[in-house]
Structures are given as C-alpha cells and as structure tokens.
C-alpha cells in the first residue's frame, strides 16, 4: 500500500508541476502572437479544465503525502529534513492555489462572462504570478524529493 501511495503522490506532483511548467514556459509564449481577446478566450477554456485536474492532484498529494509520512516514516520524527521541507512548501503551495482559485480565478471567469477584458487581464496577471511562484516552489520540492535521501 505504501508503494501505491508513493506512486500516486509522485504522479500527482508530476501532473501539477508539469502542467504549470507547460502553461508558463511553453503555452504562454506560444500564445503571444494571438490577439488579446483570443488569448483571454483560450485561457477561459483552459483554466477551468487545468484547475479541475489540479484539485484532484492537490487532494491526492495531501492524502498520500501524509499517508507516506505516517506509514512510511512513522511520523515527522522519522522523516528527514527534506521531507519536512517538502511538507511545508507543499502546504504553502496548496494554500496559494486555493486562494488563487477562489479569488482571482473566480473573478477572472466572472470578468470573462461580463465581457470585461480589462478586469479579466488584471485577474489573469494575478493568476500568472501565483502559477509562476508555485512553479518555482514545485521545482524546489521536486529537487528535494529526488535528492533528499542522499543528504546524509
């Protein structure tokens, strides 16, 4: 059961961090030549789908993370510094995502519905900044996960 939890944890992290990487590093620059209205419309179709997947990933990461922590390491006392760092950064990432989803994303979608391009652009910029921060944090957590057992 522990191996399954660890595998699901890893896959959920890949989906979330990989999705942010693709969106921020690949998709965003590729959309630059598009007219602003088309970019906003595309974002309005993409974000709800991506965020639905991220919600599943967040739930899987939370449940499997604590499952691995308590059944694999027998709690925080048995976990190394890298695991504690992953836990703290991961929880912060989840909180950032939750705030972004319930505030800027909801306002972004409402602005699109109201055909308010200026408000949509403002809220999307807030979303983009959170995604950029979470991407950096997610890459750090990934490096911790991959190297932590070798810290000594």
C-alpha positions in Angstrom: 0.0 0.0 0.0 2.9 2.3 0.8 4.4 1.9 -2.7 1.0 2.7 -4.3 0.6 5.8 -2.2 4.2 6.9 -3.1 3.5 6.3 -6.8 0.2 8.3 -6.7 2.0 11.0 -4.8 4.7 11.3 -7.4 2.2 11.2 -10.4 0.1 13.9 -8.8 3.2 16.1 -8.4 4.2 15.5 -12.0 0.8 16.4 -13.2 0.6 19.7 -11.2 4.2 20.9 -11.6 4.4 19.7 -15.2 1.1 21.4 -16.1 2.4 24.7 -14.6 5.7 24.3 -16.5 3.9 23.7 -19.7 1.5 26.6 -19.2 4.1 29.1 -18.1 7.1 28.2 -20.2 5.6 26.7 -23.4 2.0 27.8 -23.9 2.2 31.4 -22.7 5.0 32.4 -25.1 3.3 30.4 -27.9 0.1 32.4 -27.4 1.9 35.8 -27.6 1.1 36.5 -31.3 -2.6 35.9 -30.7 -4.9 38.9 -30.3 -5.6 39.7 -26.7 -9.3 38.7 -26.9 -8.4 35.3 -28.4 -5.8 34.7 -25.6 -8.4 35.5 -22.9 -11.0 33.3 -24.5 -8.5 30.4 -24.7 -7.5 31.0 -21.1 -11.1 30.9 -20.1 -11.4 27.5 -21.7 -8.1 26.1 -20.4 -8.0 27.2 -16.8 -11.2 25.5 -15.6 -10.0 22.2 -17.0 -6.5 22.5 -15.7 -7.7 23.7 -12.3 -10.1 20.7 -12.0 -7.1 18.4 -12.6 -5.0 20.4 -10.0 -7.8 20.0 -7.4 -7.5 16.2 -7.8 -3.7 16.4 -7.7 -3.8 18.5 -4.5 -6.2 16.1 -2.8 -4.1 13.1 -3.9 -0.9 14.9 -2.8 -2.3 15.8 0.6 -3.7 12.3 1.4 -0.8 10.3 0.0 1.8 12.7 1.5 0.5 12.2 5.0 0.0 8.5 4.3 3.6 8.1 3.3 4.7 10.3 6.2 2.9 8.3 8.9 3.1 4.8 7.4 6.5 5.1 5.7 8.4 7.3 8.1 6.2 6.7 11.2 5.6 10.4 11.6 7.6 13.6 11.4 10.1 12.3 13.9 11.2 9.6 11.5 11.3 11.9 8.5 14.4 13.7 7.3 14.8 17.5 6.8 13.9 17.1 3.1 10.5 15.6 4.0 9.7 18.3 6.4 10.7 20.9 3.8 8.5 19.2 1.2 5.6 19.2 3.7 5.9 22.9 4.5 6.4 24.0 0.9 3.7 21.7 -0.3 1.1 23.0 2.2 2.1 26.6 1.2 1.6 25.7 -2.5 -1.8 24.2 -1.7 -2.9 27.3 0.2 -1.7 29.6 -2.6 -3.6 27.5 -5.2 -6.7 27.6 -3.0 -6.6 31.4 -2.7 -5.9 31.8 -6.4 -8.8 29.5 -7.3 -11.3 31.1 -5.0 -10.3 34.7 -5.6 -8.5 35.7 -8.8 -9.7 32.7 -10.9 -13.4 33.2 -9.9 -13.0 37.0 -10.6 -11.3 36.2 -13.9 -14.1 33.9 -15.0 -16.8 36.5 -14.0 -14.9 39.2 -15.9 -14.9 37.0 -19.0 -18.7 36.3 -18.5 -19.2 40.1 -18.2 -17.0 40.8 -21.2 -14.8 43.0 -19.1 -11.4 42.5 -20.8 -9.6 44.9 -18.5 -10.7 43.1 -15.3 -10.0 39.7 -16.9 -6.5 40.8 -17.8 -5.9 42.1 -14.2 -7.1 38.9 -12.6 -5.2 36.7 -15.1 -2.0 38.6 -14.2 -2.6 37.7 -10.5 -3.2 34.1 -11.6 0.0 34.1 -13.6 2.1 35.3 -10.7 0.8 32.6 -8.4 1.4 30.0 -11.0 5.0 31.3 -11.5 5.6 31.2 -7.8 4.1 27.7 -7.4 6.1 26.5 -10.4 9.4 27.6 -8.7 8.3 26.1 -5.4 7.2 22.9 -7.1 10.6 22.6 -8.8 12.3 23.0 -5.5 10.1 20.4 -3.9 10.9 18.0 -6.8 14.6 18.6 -6.3 14.2 17.9 -2.6 12.3 14.7 -3.3 14.9 13.5 -5.7 18.0 14.3 -3.7 16.8 14.3 0.0 17.8 10.7 0.7 21.4 11.5 -0.2 21.8 14.4 2.2 23.5 12.2 4.8 
